């Protein structure tokens, strides 16, 4: 159960973003209480950005955004977070998702997310994260915090955010030329990144790099 707010405290107003109506309904039922109210819902990244900006300009705008990462067609949750933070930098975005890979975590952090929680976390943990994010504090699921700390403490070098992006594109089967175009870099730079990726993962080809990255939960399986 969530902690009760004092009678004089206004509930936290949230914009809930998830592309599955049933999931949104379940999250809303779990989240809403004396200290939180869902004032709007969105099922696409574009809709989330529009609602966040429009409502932020009004008197009943949200105090934070609860953002899923996988949003079907259109922009994903990380890109939606980036656009919201650019348009309304004072509005915190708390990621609430099922994914905990390095690629997802790094993308969210780089986009400016105030926190990162997993949907299967205990309700009281999610409520605490919501309060922390709304108050301007960082809110990380224990599993996510552990992965971030692990990246720092690993004896072997971790993949950089750019290298993680590159491995994600490798997993889709793109050529070096296509990857270069996607990342707005030269093919020579792609090849340099690949050399570093192979060294860090202890592999010598693209297929093995993708397999090892999935095994280490650097990218999604």
N, CA, C and O of each residue as an XYZ file, in Angstrom:
884
protein
N       0.831     -1.198      0.000
C       0.000      0.000      0.000
C       0.867      1.250      0.000
O       1.982      1.230      0.520
N       0.377      2.310     -0.565
C       1.143      3.546     -0.594
C       0.959      4.294      0.704
O      -0.033      4.114      1.410
N       1.949      5.153      1.015
C       1.840      5.966      2.202
C       0.804      7.048      1.963
O       0.720      7.583      0.857
N       0.022      7.379      2.962
C      -1.013      8.388      2.826
C      -0.386      9.766      2.840
O       0.584     10.006      3.559
N      -0.925     10.654      2.062
C      -0.467     12.034      2.083
C      -1.236     12.781      3.145
O      -2.334     12.374      3.524
N      -0.668     13.876      3.631
C      -1.352     14.669      4.643
C      -2.527     15.368      3.999
O      -2.532     15.561      2.783
N      -3.543     15.762      4.792
C      -4.747     16.386      4.242
C      -4.433     17.645      3.435
O      -5.173     17.996      2.516
N      -3.312     18.337      3.786
C      -3.004     19.590      3.115
C      -2.136     19.402      1.878
O      -1.819     20.372      1.190
N      -1.745     18.145      1.587
C      -0.860     17.879      0.465
C      -1.651     17.503     -0.776
O      -2.483     16.597     -0.744
N      -1.383     18.210     -1.876
C      -2.051     17.898     -3.131
C      -1.494     16.587     -3.683
O      -0.290     16.347     -3.585
N      -2.340     15.737     -4.259
C      -1.838     14.490     -4.838
C      -0.945     14.774     -6.048
O      -1.103     15.787     -6.729
N      -0.024     13.876     -6.297
C       0.854     13.980     -7.458
C       0.038     13.674     -8.702
O      -0.655     12.658     -8.753
N       0.111     14.541     -9.710
C      -0.632     14.356    -10.950
C       0.285     13.698    -11.984
O       1.374     14.197    -12.266
N      -0.163     12.587    -12.536
C       0.693     11.823    -13.445
C       0.082     11.672    -14.833
O      -1.133     11.536    -14.980
N       0.941     11.697    -15.844
C       0.583     11.321    -17.213
C       1.113      9.909    -17.421
O       2.320      9.685    -17.334
N       0.229      8.956    -17.692
C       0.592      7.548    -17.827
C       0.721      7.192    -19.301
O      -0.220      7.378    -20.073
N       1.890      6.678    -19.696
C       2.157      6.373    -21.104
C       2.457      4.890    -21.262
O       3.457      4.393    -20.747
N       1.579      4.184    -21.982
C       1.766      2.756    -22.263
C       0.873      2.415    -23.445
O      -0.251      2.909    -23.538
N       1.366      1.570    -24.353
C       0.583      1.299    -25.563
C      -0.443      0.198    -25.395
O      -1.167     -0.105    -26.344
N      -0.534     -0.417    -24.216
C      -1.521     -1.475    -23.980
C      -2.614     -0.982    -23.030
O      -2.332     -0.722    -21.860
N      -3.855     -0.847    -23.506
C      -4.942     -0.345    -22.656
C      -5.132     -1.152    -21.376
O      -5.389     -0.583    -20.316
N      -5.008     -2.475    -21.469
C      -5.201     -3.309    -20.282
C      -4.102     -3.037    -19.264
O      -4.363     -2.978    -18.062
N      -2.882     -2.874    -19.742
C      -1.765     -2.571    -18.842
C      -1.969     -1.208    -18.197
O      -1.739     -1.044    -16.999
N      -2.401     -0.229    -18.989
C      -2.653      1.102    -18.428
C      -3.712      1.038    -17.340
O      -3.575      1.668    -16.291
N      -4.772      0.274    -17.595
C      -5.838      0.154    -16.602
C      -5.308     -0.472    -15.319
O      -5.646     -0.029    -14.221
N      -4.478     -1.502    -15.458
C      -3.919     -2.151    -14.282
C      -2.986     -1.238    -13.512
O      -3.022     -1.194    -12.282
N      -2.150     -0.511    -14.235
C      -1.231      0.420    -13.582
C      -1.994      1.550    -12.896
O      -1.658      1.966    -11.787
N      -3.009      2.025    -13.571
C      -3.813      3.104    -12.980
C      -4.468      2.648    -11.683
O      -4.461      3.378    -10.693
N      -5.033      1.447    -11.684
C      -5.679      0.920    -10.483
C      -4.675      0.746     -9.350
O      -4.991      0.985     -8.185
N      -3.452      0.324     -9.709
C      -2.426      0.102     -8.698
C      -1.848      1.418     -8.169
O      -1.526      1.528     -6.986
N      -1.720      2.403     -9.044
C      -1.048      3.641     -8.680
C      -1.939      4.645     -7.968
O      -1.510      5.300     -7.018
N      -3.181      4.767     -8.428
C      -4.018      5.836     -7.900
C      -4.368      5.606     -6.433
O      -4.668      4.491     -6.005
N      -4.320      6.695     -5.687
C      -4.651      6.647     -4.267
C      -4.639      8.053     -3.724
O      -4.798      9.021     -4.467
N      -4.447      8.163     -2.412
C      -4.507      9.471     -1.775
C      -3.366     10.384     -2.202
O      -3.482     11.608     -2.133
N      -2.233      9.771     -2.656
C      -1.082     10.609     -2.982
C      -0.787     10.692     -4.471
O       0.201     11.313     -4.860
N      -1.614     10.084     -5.316
C      -1.366     10.140     -6.758
C      -2.669     10.011     -7.526
O      -3.557      9.244     -7.155
N      -2.767     10.781     -8.611
C      -3.910     10.672     -9.502
C      -3.418     10.739    -10.944
O      -2.576     11.572    -11.275
N      -3.942      9.864    -11.801
C      -3.600      9.884    -13.216
C      -4.516     10.884    -13.914
O      -5.726     10.672    -13.991
N      -3.944     11.967    -14.418
C      -4.755     13.018    -15.034
C      -4.868     12.866    -16.540
O      -5.705     13.516    -17.165
N      -4.028     12.008    -17.137
C      -4.092     11.798    -18.585
C      -3.365     10.506    -18.932
O      -2.501     10.045    -18.186
N      -3.731      9.922    -20.089
C      -3.093      8.703    -20.579
C      -2.706      8.891    -22.043
O      -3.361      9.628    -22.780
N      -1.643      8.221    -22.448
C      -1.207      8.248    -23.849
C      -0.739      6.858    -24.228
O      -0.199      6.127    -23.398
N      -0.950      6.488    -25.506
C      -0.525      5.158    -25.944
C       0.587      5.207    -26.984
O       1.096      4.163    -27.392
N       0.968      6.403    -27.418
C       2.095      6.541    -28.341
C       3.056      7.596    -27.801
O       2.686      8.432    -26.976
N       4.294      7.540    -28.283
C       5.268      8.524    -27.863
C       4.898      9.929    -28.294
O       5.062     10.887    -27.538
N       4.397     10.046    -29.514
C       4.012     11.359    -30.022
C       2.879     11.960    -29.189
O       2.890     13.149    -28.870
N       1.903     11.120    -28.842
C       0.785     11.598    -28.026
C       1.274     12.007    -26.642
O       0.796     12.992    -26.078
N       2.215     11.263    -26.098
C       2.761     11.590    -24.781
C       3.422     12.965    -24.794
O       3.218     13.765    -23.881
N       4.211     13.236    -25.827
C       4.884     14.531    -25.932
C       3.858     15.651    -26.040
O       3.964     16.677    -25.366
N       2.863     15.438    -26.898
C       1.839     16.481    -27.091
C       1.084     16.764    -25.799
O       0.904     17.924    -25.428
N       0.640     15.717    -25.111
C      -0.116     15.908    -23.875
C       0.732     16.542    -22.784
O       0.263     17.404    -22.040
N       1.976     16.110    -22.696
C       2.861     16.657    -21.666
C       3.050     18.157    -21.860
O       2.974     18.928    -20.904
N       3.297     18.564    -23.100
C       3.548     19.971    -23.391
C       2.269     20.794    -23.247
O       2.288     21.877    -22.662
N       1.147     20.277    -23.783
C      -0.111     21.013    -23.712
C      -0.575     21.182    -22.274
O      -0.946     22.278    -21.853
N      -0.549     20.093    -21.532
C      -1.035     20.160    -20.152
C      -0.088     20.939    -19.245
O      -0.514     21.557    -18.270
N       1.193     20.903    -19.575
C       2.151     21.652    -18.769
C       1.885     23.145    -18.868
O       2.198     23.906    -17.952
N       1.307     23.555    -19.983
C       1.000     24.968    -20.182
C      -0.285     25.373    -19.459
O      -0.558     26.564    -19.305
N      -1.079     24.387    -19.012
C      -2.328     24.677    -18.331
C      -2.190     24.579    -16.829
O      -1.102     24.346    -16.304
N      -3.310     24.760    -16.140
C      -3.291     24.761    -14.669
C      -3.375     23.351    -14.096
O      -3.083     23.155    -12.917
N      -3.766     22.369    -14.898
C      -3.934     21.010    -14.383
C      -2.933     20.043    -15.011
O      -3.212     18.855    -15.171
N      -1.771     20.570    -15.359
C      -0.764     19.732    -15.985
C      -0.195     18.714    -15.028
O      -0.344     18.855    -13.814
N       0.465     17.672    -15.560
C       1.023     16.623    -14.703
C       2.255     17.105    -13.941
O       2.945     18.034    -14.363
N       2.513     16.450    -12.809
C       3.724     16.706    -12.036
C       4.860     15.806    -12.509
O       6.034     16.105    -12.293
N       4.498     14.705    -13.154
C       5.510     13.816    -13.738
C       4.869     12.940    -14.792
O       3.645     12.845    -14.882
N       5.717     12.297    -15.592
C       5.266     11.376    -16.629
C       5.767      9.983    -16.283
O       6.942      9.806    -15.964
N       4.882      8.994    -16.345
C       5.248      7.591    -16.175
C       5.319      6.989    -17.573
O       4.300      6.861    -18.252
N       6.519      6.622    -18.000
C       6.771      6.304    -19.402
C       7.226      4.868    -19.621
O       8.209      4.428    -19.025
N       6.509      4.132    -20.478
C       6.986      2.825    -20.920
C       8.009      3.069    -22.040
O       8.037      4.146    -22.634
N       8.838      2.075    -22.319
C       9.842      2.238    -23.371
C       9.378      1.742    -24.723
O       9.663      2.367    -25.745
N       8.663      0.623    -24.743
C       8.201      0.035    -26.000
C       6.794      0.538    -26.290
O       5.849      0.195    -25.580
N       6.657      1.347    -27.328
C       5.368      1.986    -27.590
C       4.833      1.698    -28.991
O       4.130      2.530    -29.565
N       5.152      0.556    -29.535
C       4.619      0.200    -30.844
C       5.201      1.075    -31.938
O       6.392      1.385    -31.926
N       4.358      1.475    -32.886
C       4.840      2.298    -34.000
C       5.113      3.715    -33.526
O       4.592      4.153    -32.500
N       5.941      4.426    -34.289
C       6.293      5.781    -33.896
C       7.519      5.795    -33.004
O       8.255      4.810    -32.927
N       7.737      6.920    -32.328
C       8.921      7.047    -31.481
C       8.767      6.188    -30.224
O       7.654      5.938    -29.763
N       9.893      5.745    -29.682
C       9.844      4.921    -28.479
C       9.875      5.795    -27.232
O       9.926      7.022    -27.319
N       9.843      5.145    -26.070
C       9.775      5.893    -24.818
C      10.996      6.745    -24.545
O      10.885      7.828    -23.972
N      12.170      6.259    -24.953
C      13.386      7.044    -24.730
C      13.351      8.334    -25.543
O      13.688      9.401    -25.030
N      12.948      8.241    -26.806
C      12.872      9.439    -27.645
C      11.769     10.375    -27.154
O      11.941     11.594    -27.169
N      10.643      9.820    -26.720
C       9.574     10.653    -26.173
C      10.062     11.378    -24.923
O       9.752     12.552    -24.718
N      10.816     10.685    -24.102
C      11.391     11.301    -22.900
C      12.304     12.461    -23.275
O      12.236     13.533    -22.674
N      13.149     12.243    -24.262
C      14.070     13.288    -24.704
C      13.301     14.524    -25.178
O      13.678     15.651    -24.856
N      12.235     14.315    -25.934
C      11.468     15.451    -26.468
C      10.711     16.176    -25.357
O      10.607     17.403    -25.372
N      10.187     15.423    -24.402
C       9.481     16.050    -23.277
C      10.447     16.879    -22.451
O      10.131     18.005    -22.065
N      11.621     16.330    -22.177
C      12.602     17.042    -21.369
C      13.098     18.301    -22.086
O      13.425     19.302    -21.449
N      13.149     18.235    -23.410
C      13.581     19.397    -24.184
C      12.507     20.490    -24.145
O      12.818     21.674    -24.011
N      11.243     20.077    -24.264
C      10.153     21.053    -24.316
C       9.719     21.521    -22.933
O       9.298     22.666    -22.763
N       9.822     20.634    -21.943
C       9.398     20.964    -20.575
C      10.437     20.420    -19.593
O      10.181     19.420    -18.923
N      11.596     21.058    -19.498
C      12.701     20.535    -18.695
C      12.389     20.377    -17.211
O      13.068     19.627    -16.510
N      11.369     21.076    -16.730
C      11.014     20.966    -15.311
C      10.106     19.779    -15.023
O       9.814     19.496    -13.861
N       9.653     19.079    -16.065
C       8.729     17.956    -15.899
C       9.518     16.642    -15.846
O      10.093     16.241    -16.858
N       9.561     15.967    -14.698
C      10.319     14.716    -14.603
C       9.617     13.564    -15.311
O       8.388     13.497    -15.350
N      10.418     12.661    -15.868
C       9.899     11.473    -16.536
C      10.465     10.247    -15.827
O      11.681     10.074    -15.744
N       9.585      9.408    -15.323
C       9.980      8.170    -14.654
C       9.682      7.003    -15.589
O       8.528      6.780    -15.956
N      10.711      6.262    -15.973
C      10.522      5.105    -16.837
C       9.912      3.972    -16.020
O      10.388      3.655    -14.929
N       8.855      3.363    -16.555
C       8.201      2.222    -15.911
C       8.027      1.159    -16.991
O       7.125      1.257    -17.824
N       8.892      0.144    -16.978
C       8.977     -0.776    -18.103
C       9.283     -2.193    -17.637
O       9.460     -2.442    -16.444
N       9.344     -3.112    -18.582
C       9.704     -4.495    -18.262
C      11.152     -4.804    -18.648
O      11.649     -5.895    -18.370
N      11.830     -3.845    -19.289
C      13.167     -4.098    -19.823
C      14.254     -3.541    -18.904
O      14.132     -2.436    -18.376
N      15.328     -4.332    -18.721
C      16.412     -3.869    -17.855
C      17.782     -4.109    -18.481
O      18.760     -4.330    -17.767
N      17.857     -4.069    -19.806
C      19.152     -4.237    -20.477
C      19.955     -2.936    -20.405
O      19.399     -1.863    -20.172
N      21.271     -3.051    -20.608
C      22.118     -1.862    -20.633
C      21.643     -0.879    -21.692
O      21.625      0.331    -21.466
N      21.257     -1.409    -22.855
C      20.825     -0.538    -23.954
C      19.631      0.318    -23.544
O      19.608      1.520    -23.808
N      18.644     -0.297    -22.903
C      17.446      0.437    -22.496
C      17.753      1.442    -21.388
O      17.298      2.585    -21.429
N      18.534      1.000    -20.392
C      18.855      1.867    -19.260
C      19.660      3.076    -19.724
O      19.357      4.208    -19.349
N      20.686      2.835    -20.542
C      21.529      3.932    -21.007
C      20.747      4.914    -21.877
O      20.936      6.127    -21.780
N      19.868      4.381    -22.727
C      19.062      5.255    -23.584
C      18.165      6.157    -22.742
O      18.013      7.342    -23.038
N      17.575      5.592    -21.695
C      16.681      6.371    -20.831
C      17.451      7.431    -20.048
O      17.012      8.576    -19.940
N      18.589      7.045    -19.509
C      19.402      7.990    -18.739
C      19.888      9.123    -19.633
O      19.844     10.291    -19.245
N      20.352      8.775    -20.830
C      20.829      9.808    -21.756
C      19.700     10.737    -22.198
O      19.936     11.905    -22.507
N      18.477     10.217    -22.228
C      17.326     11.035    -22.632
C      16.885     11.987    -21.533
O      16.102     12.904    -21.780
N      17.388     11.771    -20.312
C      17.046     12.672    -19.217
C      16.014     12.148    -18.249
O      15.416     12.929    -17.508
N      15.785     10.841    -18.234
C      14.804     10.271    -17.305
C      15.221     10.515    -15.860
O      16.404     10.450    -15.523
N      14.237     10.796    -15.012
C      14.503     11.037    -13.590
C      14.678      9.736    -12.831
O      15.212      9.727    -11.722
N      14.230      8.637    -13.423
C      14.337      7.352    -12.747
C      13.951      6.228    -13.670
O      13.492      6.451    -14.790
N      14.142      5.001    -13.182
C      13.916      3.824    -14.015
C      13.416      2.708    -13.114
O      14.154      2.215    -12.260
N      12.162      2.307    -13.303
C      11.558      1.264    -12.485
C      11.024      0.136    -13.370
O      10.705      0.344    -14.541
N      10.934     -1.050    -12.790
C      10.402     -2.206    -13.496
C       8.961     -2.453    -13.066
O       8.611     -2.274    -11.900
N       8.136     -2.862    -14.015
C       6.703     -3.016    -13.736
C       6.401     -4.104    -12.716
O       5.362     -4.061    -12.058
N       7.300     -5.084    -12.575
C       7.031     -6.154    -11.633
C       7.553     -5.852    -10.226
O       7.567     -6.730     -9.364
N       7.983     -4.607     -9.997
C       8.435     -4.209     -8.665
C       7.244     -4.155     -7.711
O       6.112     -3.961     -8.156
N       7.472     -4.321     -6.419
C       6.367     -4.200     -5.446
C       5.711     -2.830     -5.549
O       6.403     -1.834     -5.759
N       4.392     -2.760     -5.406
C       3.694     -1.470     -5.530
C       4.266     -0.375     -4.648
O       4.360      0.777     -5.072
N       4.652     -0.722     -3.414
C       5.174      0.317     -2.533
C       6.498      0.881     -3.049
O       6.819      2.046     -2.814
N       7.256      0.048     -3.750
C       8.520      0.513     -4.329
C       8.251      1.478     -5.475
O       8.949      2.481     -5.628
N       7.233      1.171     -6.282
C       6.881      2.058     -7.392
C       6.318      3.371     -6.864
O       6.648      4.441     -7.377
N       5.467      3.297     -5.839
C       4.921      4.526     -5.240
C       6.047      5.405     -4.696
O       6.022      6.624     -4.866
N       7.023      4.796     -4.050
C       8.146      5.556     -3.500
C       8.930      6.225     -4.631
O       9.352      7.375     -4.507
N       9.119      5.494     -5.736
C       9.841      6.052     -6.877
C       9.087      7.239     -7.472
O       9.695      8.236     -7.863
N       7.775      7.127     -7.537
C       6.950      8.226     -8.059
C       7.131      9.475     -7.195
O       7.317     10.576     -7.714
N       7.074      9.296     -5.875
C       7.240     10.441     -4.983
C       8.637     11.048     -5.112
O       8.796     12.268     -5.120
N       9.642     10.181     -5.213
C      11.018     10.671     -5.344
C      11.195     11.450     -6.644
O      11.763     12.542     -6.644
N      10.710     10.890     -7.750
C      10.861     11.556     -9.045
C      10.126     12.889     -9.066
O      10.648     13.884     -9.568
N       8.915     12.908     -8.521
C       8.129     14.146     -8.494
C       8.805     15.214     -7.643
O       8.628     16.409     -7.880
N       9.588     14.776     -6.644
C      10.283     15.713     -5.757
C      11.659     16.101     -6.284
O      12.395     16.843     -5.634
N      12.004     15.590     -7.476
C      13.272     15.949     -8.070
C      14.427     15.053     -7.690
O      15.585     15.385     -7.939
N      14.115     13.902     -7.080
C      15.170     12.962     -6.702
C      15.252     11.828     -7.720
O      14.270     11.514     -8.393
N      16.421     11.225     -7.823
C      16.611     10.091     -8.724
C      15.964      8.849     -8.126
O      16.080      8.595     -6.927
N      15.281      8.076     -8.967
C      14.589      6.869     -8.495
C      14.964      5.697     -9.390
O      14.562      5.643    -10.552
N      15.732      4.760     -8.849
C      16.175      3.609     -9.631
C      15.763      2.310     -8.955
O      15.900      2.151     -7.742
N      15.255      1.384     -9.765
C      14.979      0.044     -9.242
C      16.298     -0.562     -8.771
O      17.334     -0.298     -9.381
N      16.294     -1.353     -7.721
C      17.531     -1.970     -7.228
C      18.283     -2.719     -8.315
O      19.511     -2.664     -8.368
N      17.552     -3.427     -9.194
C      18.195     -4.178    -10.267
C      18.912     -3.243    -11.240
O      19.999     -3.549    -11.731
N      18.284     -2.106    -11.506
C      18.859     -1.134    -12.433
C      20.091     -0.472    -11.818
O      21.114     -0.304    -12.481
N      19.979     -0.100    -10.541
C      21.117      0.495     -9.847
C      22.293     -0.471     -9.830
O      23.443     -0.066    -10.002
N      21.998     -1.751     -9.623
C      23.053     -2.763     -9.582
C      23.754     -2.886    -10.933
O      24.974     -3.044    -10.990
N      22.984     -2.813    -12.023
C      23.594     -2.903    -13.352
C      24.467     -1.678    -13.634
O      25.537     -1.810    -14.229
N      24.031     -0.506    -13.222
C      24.828      0.692    -13.437
C      26.122      0.642    -12.619
O      27.194      0.991    -13.113
N      26.005      0.201    -11.359
C      27.196      0.072    -10.526
C      28.117     -1.003    -11.098
O      29.339     -0.853    -11.080
N      27.525     -2.092    -11.607
C      28.314     -3.159    -12.192
C      29.124     -2.691    -13.386
O      30.250     -3.142    -13.595
N      28.549     -1.780    -14.174
C      29.281     -1.248    -15.331
C      30.525     -0.494    -14.873
O      31.553     -0.515    -15.550
N      30.432      0.168    -13.730
C      31.559      0.934    -13.213
C      32.626      0.004    -12.619
O      33.825      0.242    -12.764
N      32.164     -1.057    -11.949
C      33.086     -1.932    -11.224
C      33.648     -3.072    -12.052
O      34.571     -3.758    -11.612
N      33.102     -3.289    -13.257
C      33.558     -4.415    -14.071
C      35.058     -4.325    -14.334
O      35.557     -3.272    -14.730
N      35.782     -5.434    -14.115
C      37.217     -5.419    -14.404
C      37.505     -5.238    -15.890
O      38.510     -4.632    -16.261
N      36.619     -5.764    -16.743
C      36.779     -5.579    -18.185
C      35.977     -4.357    -18.621
O      34.929     -4.076    -18.040
N      36.446     -3.622    -19.634
C      35.772     -2.398    -20.057
C      34.333     -2.662    -20.514
O      34.064     -3.641    -21.211
N      33.429     -1.793    -20.121
C      32.046     -1.893    -20.567
C      31.899     -1.229    -21.928
O      32.699     -0.371    -22.301
N      30.875     -1.631    -22.661
C      30.579     -0.956    -23.925
C      30.078      0.444    -23.636
O      29.300      0.661    -22.707
N      30.533      1.390    -24.441
C      30.018      2.751    -24.313
C      28.589      2.788    -24.838
O      28.121      1.841    -25.469
N      27.904      3.896    -24.568
C      26.530      4.036    -25.050
C      26.477      3.928    -26.575
O      25.563      3.309    -27.120
N      27.448      4.525    -27.263
C      27.487      4.460    -28.718
C      27.726      3.033    -29.194
O      27.118      2.594    -30.170
N      28.609      2.307    -28.511
C      28.881      0.918    -28.876
C      27.669      0.031    -28.644
O      27.421     -0.903    -29.407
N      26.914      0.322    -27.592
C      25.679     -0.422    -27.347
C      24.694     -0.180    -28.487
O      24.053     -1.115    -28.967
N      24.573      1.077    -28.922
C      23.706      1.397    -30.063
C      24.127      0.595    -31.286
O      23.291      0.045    -32.002
N      25.427      0.538    -31.515
C      25.944     -0.158    -32.684
C      25.606     -1.650    -32.624
O      25.221     -2.236    -33.635
N      25.747     -2.263    -31.458
C      25.435     -3.690    -31.321
C      23.941     -3.932    -31.537
O      23.555     -4.939    -32.129
N      23.101     -3.014    -31.060
C      21.664     -3.139    -31.305
C      21.386     -3.161    -32.807
O      20.554     -3.937    -33.277
N      22.077     -2.316    -33.549
C      21.880     -2.281    -34.995
C      22.468     -3.518    -35.662
O      21.918     -4.019    -36.643
N      23.575     -4.006    -35.137
C      24.130     -5.264    -35.644
C      23.103     -6.379    -35.543
O      22.970     -7.207    -36.444
N      22.381     -6.386    -34.434
C      21.402     -7.446    -34.179
C      20.262     -7.431    -35.189
O      19.591     -8.446    -35.377
N      20.036     -6.294    -35.840
C      18.979     -6.215    -36.848
C      19.468     -6.653    -38.224
O      18.683     -6.725    -39.170
N      20.771     -6.948    -38.337
C      21.318     -7.410    -39.602
C      21.778     -6.320    -40.541
O      22.055     -6.599    -41.707
N      21.870     -5.069    -40.067
C      22.275     -3.975    -40.940
C      23.749     -4.097    -41.326
O      24.563     -4.606    -40.555
N      24.075     -3.631    -42.506
C      25.461     -3.585    -42.978
C      26.180     -2.412    -42.317
O      25.551     -1.556    -41.695
N      27.510     -2.383    -42.458
C      28.287     -1.257    -41.923
C      27.816      0.064    -42.521
O      27.713      1.071    -41.820
N      27.532      0.053    -43.824
C      27.072      1.284    -44.490
C      25.735      1.747    -43.916
O      25.536      2.937    -43.674
N      24.826      0.804    -43.700
C      23.511      1.157    -43.152
C      23.635      1.654    -41.714
O      22.941      2.588    -41.312
N      24.519      1.027    -40.944
C      24.735      1.461    -39.561
C      25.314      2.871    -39.547
O      24.905      3.707    -38.741
N      26.261      3.131    -40.435
C      26.862      4.465    -40.522
C      25.795      5.521    -40.820
O      25.803      6.606    -40.239
N      24.892      5.194    -41.718
C      23.820      6.126    -42.074
C      22.876      6.341    -40.902
O      22.437      7.463    -40.648
N      22.565      5.263    -40.188
C      21.641      5.338    -39.046
C      22.221      6.184    -37.913
O      21.494      6.929    -37.256
N      23.526      6.068    -37.687
C      24.169      6.760    -36.571
C      24.817      8.084    -36.990
O      25.384      8.788    -36.154
N      24.733      8.426    -38.294
C      25.305      9.669    -38.818
C      26.820      9.728    -38.585
O      27.363     10.755    -38.178
N      27.480      8.605    -38.853
C      28.933      8.534    -38.749
C      29.470      7.884    -40.023
O      28.690      7.401    -40.843
N      30.780      7.867    -40.196
C      31.365      7.266    -41.387
C      31.491      5.754    -41.221
O      31.450      5.232    -40.107
N      31.646      5.058    -42.356
C      31.859      3.614    -42.298
C      33.166      3.291    -41.578
O      33.258      2.282    -40.879
N      34.165      4.137    -41.746
C      35.443      3.927    -41.064
C      35.252      3.976    -39.548
O      35.869      3.202    -38.815
N      34.397      4.885    -39.084
C      34.126      4.981    -37.648
C      33.375      3.752    -37.160
O      33.618      3.269    -36.054
N      32.459      3.244    -37.986
C      31.748      2.013    -37.634
C      32.737      0.874    -37.445
O      32.646      0.116    -36.480
N      33.677      0.759    -38.369
C      34.669     -0.310    -38.283
C      35.530     -0.177    -37.026
O      35.882     -1.174    -36.396
N      35.862      1.059    -36.672
C      36.643      1.293    -35.451
C      35.850      0.880    -34.219
O      36.379      0.232    -33.316
N      34.565      1.263    -34.190
C      33.702      0.858    -33.076
C      33.607     -0.664    -32.989
O      33.637     -1.229    -31.896
N      33.493     -1.320    -34.129
C      33.392     -2.784    -34.148
C      34.633     -3.433    -33.546
O      34.532     -4.406    -32.799
N      35.778     -2.903    -33.868
C      37.026     -3.441    -33.315
C      36.997     -3.356    -31.785
O      37.364     -4.308    -31.095
N      36.559     -2.210    -31.269
C      36.488     -2.023    -29.824
C      35.447     -2.957    -29.205
O      35.677     -3.530    -28.140
N      34.311     -3.106    -29.872
C      33.256     -4.000    -29.379
C      33.767     -5.430    -29.300
O      33.570     -6.113    -28.295
N      34.427     -5.881    -30.366
C      34.962     -7.249    -30.383
C      35.952     -7.464    -29.240
O      35.930     -8.500    -28.576
N      36.814     -6.482    -29.018
C      37.812     -6.597    -27.958
C      37.152     -6.680    -26.581
O      37.535     -7.497    -25.743
N      36.159     -5.825    -26.363
C      35.512     -5.775    -25.055
C      34.669     -7.016    -24.780
O      34.556     -7.448    -23.633
N      34.083     -7.584    -25.818
C      33.236     -8.761    -25.641
C      34.013    -10.063    -25.797
O      33.483    -11.139    -25.521
N      35.250     -9.972    -26.231
C      36.058    -11.175    -26.391
C      35.615    -12.043    -27.550
O      35.640    -13.271    -27.460
N      35.206    -11.402    -28.652
C      34.725    -12.132    -29.833
C      35.486    -11.627    -31.059
O      36.288    -10.699    -30.968
N      35.218    -12.259    -32.214
C      35.933    -11.829    -33.417
C      35.034    -11.689    -34.641
O      35.529    -11.593    -35.764
N      33.700    -11.675    -34.431
C      32.805    -11.481    -35.573
C      31.465    -10.910    -35.108
O      31.175    -10.863    -33.912
N      30.667    -10.484    -36.064
C      29.404     -9.815    -35.767
C      28.410    -10.728    -35.058
O      27.779    -10.327    -34.080
N      28.271    -11.955    -35.553
C      27.305    -12.884    -34.967
C      27.640    -13.170    -33.507
O      26.758    -13.176    -32.649
N      28.905    -13.404    -33.236
C      29.326    -13.680    -31.856
C      29.143    -12.455    -30.967
O      28.812    -12.581    -29.788
N      29.360    -11.270    -31.535
C      29.186    -10.040    -30.760
C      27.735     -9.890    -30.315
O      27.464     -9.561    -29.160
N      26.814    -10.132    -31.228
C      25.387    -10.030    -30.891
C      25.004    -11.089    -29.864
O      24.282    -10.799    -28.910
N      25.484    -12.312    -30.056
C      25.171    -13.398    -29.134
C      25.691    -13.109    -27.729
O      24.988    -13.330    -26.743
N      26.918    -12.618    -27.643
C      27.518    -12.319    -26.342
C      26.814    -11.145    -25.667
O      26.616    -11.150    -24.452
N      26.437    -10.139    -26.459
C      25.737     -8.980    -25.909
C      24.382     -9.386    -25.338
O      23.961     -8.870    -24.303
N      23.707    -10.305    -26.008
C      22.423    -10.797    -25.491
C      22.623    -11.616    -24.222
O      21.847    -11.505    -23.273
N      23.666    -12.434    -24.212
C      23.936    -13.266    -23.037
C      24.238    -12.409    -21.811
O      23.878    -12.768    -20.690
N      24.895    -11.284    -22.031
C      25.234    -10.382    -20.922
C      24.117     -9.390    -20.615
O      24.261     -8.555    -19.722
N      23.005     -9.472    -21.347
C      21.863     -8.574    -21.191
C      22.267     -7.127    -21.455
O      21.783     -6.201    -20.803
N      23.161     -6.954    -22.420
C      23.501     -5.611    -22.866
C      22.422     -5.124    -23.824
O      22.059     -3.948    -23.813
N      21.905     -6.040    -24.659
C      20.773     -5.729    -25.538
C      19.693     -6.768    -25.293
O      19.939     -7.794    -24.658
N      18.493     -6.499    -25.800
C      17.376     -7.436    -25.617
C      17.583     -8.705    -26.418
O      18.198     -8.689    -27.485
N      17.073     -9.787    -25.904
C      17.156    -11.077    -26.616
C      16.151    -11.123    -27.755
O      16.072    -12.125    -28.467
